[in-house]
Amino acid sequence: MHKAIGLIFGLTGLALISASAASADEVMARGEYLATIMDCAGCHTTGALLGKPDDERYLAGSEVGFQIPGLGIFYPPNLTPDHETGIGAWSADDIIKAVRTGERPDGRILAPVMPYLHYGRLSDADALALATYLKSLKPIRHQAPAMVVLPVWKGPTGTVIWEDNLWRKAWLDLKAEQSLVPIIVPLGDLEDTSAISPQEAEAGDAVKLESIMMRYEAKAILVAFAEPDPQGGIHAVMQGDSPLGRINFDKVYTAEDGTLEGAAAAAAKRFDEVMLEKWRSVRLKVAAETRARAEAEQQTTRATTSMAVAVPFSGIYQWNGIRARLLATPGVLGVDVSTIAENGAVIQLAFADSIQDLQSALSGSGLRLVQSRGTWVLQPL
Ligand code: HEC
């Protein structure tokens, strides 16, 4: 008896302890549950919109964007707490605000593809659980491969790379190192300055350029030449290969304020925009290829089944109608007529997926497939 009481007390104590310990876990579990049923991953995971989510990059942003006419293409961004490419710098409140009102910390309102108009009804507790869960994810970096840009300025006093000059400054001011297409401008320390001279850069010395690229762990290096244009502004030339394709940038830039500094800044900014556009179109291409591959795979792996089906009809017109609807039904792969008479046919029906799937697809086409005394019979609904 005493033992039994002791046991009861013991259990209650245990239950209390685990109740308070569980609440953090419960919040997390609730957050995970909400993220799942609200289908964040359906948009924010690469491949998900194509039916093949990349589990390695769960919630780390998608390659498939939503095009809104007149506004642009919006890619579901990386929601993992990576500081540079994700939302690692956001507080839980920042996340809650974005999810419920569509407002980012910088004040920009998200495109309404992101369903914040509906998410606005999330309760405080649920919104917090969701934000807590997102902040607990493993940070995943998801960016285009970085490229090094080596600005070479052909000024009135000669060709320079490392000495203070307005062209180098324009690139440094761009601060595109953390952008979706990271652009690295070499530091210009002793190691850099001794690695390549302006003449070698002008000559496109591949070995020396490669060594700088390796130093910054980049995937490409581009030499960006610029000189004052006789007509005013600066003439910028960048040509070469990048992970995003061939670059051919050759244009005179002028600034509204008429200064060379302004023109240099405009050129660097334009280059950054062009790279961003390229990154987007490459991502769209990747998405299209992934989709084509997934479709091809599906076609070959889909099991096909075929079975004999009796199709009673009242005349050839009705038969033609049934056959047309049959052929238009998703999942139906083939219709072979085995025998046909005035009032009915027996067909060999080939289809993908299960009989249940076939039946529901057929009912969408106004046809009913039922089994009657061991024979499959197809009739109009
Ligand atoms: C139908 C697709 C879709 C679904 C579902 C969706 N999102 Fe989004 N989300 C987007 C798109 C597209 C953007 C980018 C919109 C823009 O840039 O204007 C976005 C942006 C965001 C942002 C802003 C991030 C940033 O860096 O600007 C957050 C945070 C976010 N979504 C969280 C979520 C969460 C959490 C869920 C699930 C509860 C979710 N989203 C579900 C499409 C979706």
Residues whose N, C-alpha, C, O or C-beta is under 5 A from the ligand:
A	BS01	HEC	A35 M38 D39 C40 C43 F74 Y75 P76 P77 N78 I95 A98 V99 R104 I109 L110 A111 V113 M114 P115
